[in-house]
């Protein structure tokens, strides 16, 4: 078995977790594909027979799984590397608030045992695609969480005319607009007041960012919807971002079309990770009211 490792070097728990991964690999005749910068950051990995130095963007072509060690940002990076392939992603949570990397480092050996034994399921989730028409050119952004249009560096609102399936929806005035997948409903969209969606369902969520009018409310649309957005900016530009990791500057009058992506993300579910609603209760501090004692 070959495991590609996508690691966040800023996480203090990384050293111990990746050491446990390497020990398991040595005991189970597995090969680890690890990026040069990770090996340089953790010299204890250098010279190991079970480690092959491999750039992150080349792992998906030869690994059986991508193991993402970090928070949700690391998972998003792993999914970006997996794009266009059928390689599943395993998330090991070294972060705090993460909804995607929901397996504790304490369980890493158990998860790896499940992978080795084939005792796991694959969960698929929809993605997003943005077709950005800029000065006669077409630029495509792909995203797992969200496509965001915002005002950029200027403290002035922008207007965004939205059409759904060719039908005019409304003009949004504010700091911007989020188009989220169900997976991204617990990310920026949640912080902006959007609803929480079960991540395996099919839908698009439209959430205004700091809207100028209280009447601008979040909207949930069928997954086959095509959303056409035309930006009007008094300072001339706006920013379109995919998953907070890739961005394109657009001019006032440019058009962005957001639709369901042509591929689906694949997550490993081994039975070790917490169920989605358990994660919600833990991360969002949901609790139960204790019954009052009666005298």
FIPATI-311110 format. One line per field, with one value per residue (C-alpha): y, z, x; residue in one letter. Coordinates in steps of 0.25 Angstrom, whole numbers. Layout:
% FIPATI-311110
Y <- [Y;...]
Z <- [Z;...]
X <- [X;...]
resn <- [A;...]
***
This chain:
% FIPATI-311110
Y <- [0;14;26;40;50;64;71;85;88;98;88;85;71;67;61;51;47;45;37;28;27;23;13;7;7;0;-11;-13;-12;1;12;27;38;50;64;69;81;71;62;75;80;66;61;48;44;45;32;23;11;12;27;32;47;52;66;67;70;57;48;45;38;27;26;18;28;43;45;59;63;77;84;87;95;83;74;85;84;69;69;80;70;58;66;58;45;35;35;35;45;41;53;53;65;73;86;91;95;86;79;71;65;58;46;48;46;36;27;27;13;8;16;10;-4;-2;3;-9;-18;-12;-9;5;12;23;36;45;59;69;81;94;100;115;120;134;142;153;162;152;140;129;125;113;111;98;98;88;98;110;121;135;148;160;174;172;183;194;198;200;191;184;181;166;163;149;140;126;117;130;136;149;146;160;170;168;180;178;172;161;147;133;121;109;94;85;82;97;100;99;108;123;121;118;130;139;133;122;109;96;85;70;69;57;64;71;86;100;111;125;134;149;155;167;171;185;181;171;166;159;145;132;123;108;103;90;84;85;100;110;123;135;146;160;169;184;191;206;204;196;182;170;157;143;132;117;110;122;117;121;135;143;158;162;176;183;177;163;151;138;126;116;102;88;82;71;62;58;58;44;43;30;26;15;15;22;36;43;44;57;61;57;66;78;76;76;87;97;94;89;84;78;85;78;75;84;77;78;79]
Z <- [0;-4;5;0;12;11;24;30;36;45;54;66;67;53;57;67;57;45;54;57;43;39;50;45;31;35;42;31;18;13;5;9;-1;6;0;1;10;20;21;22;33;40;38;46;33;24;19;23;13;14;10;-5;-6;-15;-18;-13;-27;-32;-21;-26;-39;-31;-17;-12;-2;1;16;20;34;38;39;28;20;19;14;4;-1;-2;-10;-19;-22;-24;-34;-47;-40;-32;-20;-7;4;19;29;42;50;56;56;65;58;46;41;29;37;47;52;64;63;75;65;53;55;55;43;35;40;33;20;20;22;12;24;20;11;1;4;-9;-8;-19;-23;-30;-43;-46;-60;-60;-72;-72;-84;-94;-87;-79;-66;-58;-43;-36;-21;-11;-1;-7;-18;-12;-19;-10;-11;-9;-2;-3;8;-2;-5;-18;-26;-31;-41;-39;-50;-47;-59;-68;-58;-51;-36;-30;-28;-16;-10;1;3;-6;-8;-5;-13;-5;-6;5;10;10;18;31;26;22;19;33;38;29;34;24;28;31;20;22;14;5;-1;-14;-13;-15;-4;-7;5;4;12;20;12;11;13;24;13;6;12;9;-2;-4;-19;-26;-29;-44;-43;-51;-44;-53;-45;-51;-43;-42;-34;-32;-29;-42;-37;-29;-24;-28;-19;-19;-5;0;-8;-22;-27;-39;-40;-48;-54;-52;-62;-63;-61;-52;-55;-43;-45;-39;-42;-52;-41;-27;-15;-9;6;14;25;33;45;54;51;58;51;45;55;66;60;59;74;78;69;71;86;85;98;104;115;128;133;145;159;165;180]
X <- [0;5;1;3;5;0;4;3;17;11;4;12;6;11;24;19;7;16;26;14;10;25;25;12;17;30;22;12;21;15;21;20;21;25;29;43;39;33;45;54;45;46;60;56;49;62;68;56;54;39;39;39;42;30;25;10;5;10;5;-9;-4;3;-2;-14;-19;-15;-14;-16;-10;-15;-28;-39;-29;-20;-32;-35;-21;-21;-34;-29;-17;-27;-35;-37;-33;-41;-31;-38;-34;-32;-33;-25;-29;-17;-26;-37;-50;-49;-61;-54;-42;-50;-41;-32;-17;-19;-27;-17;-12;-27;-30;-18;-22;-35;-29;-20;-31;-40;-50;-55;-66;-64;-73;-74;-78;-81;-71;-73;-68;-67;-66;-60;-61;-50;-47;-51;-44;-50;-43;-48;-47;-51;-55;-59;-64;-68;-67;-66;-68;-63;-60;-45;-36;-46;-56;-67;-79;-81;-93;-95;-107;-111;-118;-122;-125;-126;-137;-133;-132;-128;-117;-108;-102;-91;-77;-79;-86;-83;-87;-85;-86;-92;-78;-75;-88;-80;-69;-69;-84;-87;-80;-88;-101;-104;-111;-104;-106;-103;-90;-94;-106;-107;-110;-104;-104;-104;-100;-99;-87;-90;-102;-107;-121;-127;-136;-124;-125;-118;-124;-123;-124;-124;-110;-113;-115;-106;-104;-99;-93;-89;-81;-82;-71;-70;-55;-53;-50;-54;-48;-53;-47;-48;-47;-39;-27;-28;-33;-35;-37;-49;-53;-66;-76;-69;-78;-76;-84;-84;-89;-88;-74;-71;-64;-67;-58;-56;-54;-50;-60;-54;-64;-53;-57;-68;-82;-85;-95;-86;-76;-86;-90;-75;-70;-82;-83;-98;-103;-115;-123;-123;-137;-140;-142;-155;-157]
resn <- [X;X;X;X;X;X;X;X;X;X;X;X;X;X;X;X;X;X;X;X;X;X;X;X;X;X;X;X;X;X;X;X;X;X;X;X;X;X;X;X;X;X;X;X;X;X;X;X;X;X;X;X;X;X;X;X;X;X;X;X;X;X;X;X;X;X;X;X;X;X;X;X;X;X;X;X;X;X;X;X;X;X;X;X;X;X;X;X;X;X;X;X;X;X;X;X;X;X;X;X;X;X;X;X;X;X;X;X;X;X;X;X;X;X;X;X;X;X;X;X;X;X;X;X;X;X;X;X;X;X;X;X;X;X;X;X;X;X;X;X;X;X;X;X;X;X;X;X;X;X;X;X;X;X;X;X;X;X;X;X;X;X;X;X;X;X;X;X;X;X;X;X;X;X;X;X;X;X;X;X;X;X;X;X;X;X;X;X;X;X;X;X;X;X;X;X;X;X;X;X;X;X;X;X;X;X;X;X;X;X;X;X;X;X;X;X;X;X;X;X;X;X;X;X;X;X;X;X;X;X;X;X;X;X;X;X;X;X;X;X;X;X;X;X;X;X;X;X;X;X;X;X;X;X;X;X;X;X;X;X;X;X;X;X;X;X;X;X;X;X;X;X;X;X;X;X;X;X;X;X;X;X;X;X;X;X;X;X;X;X;X;X;X;X;X]
***
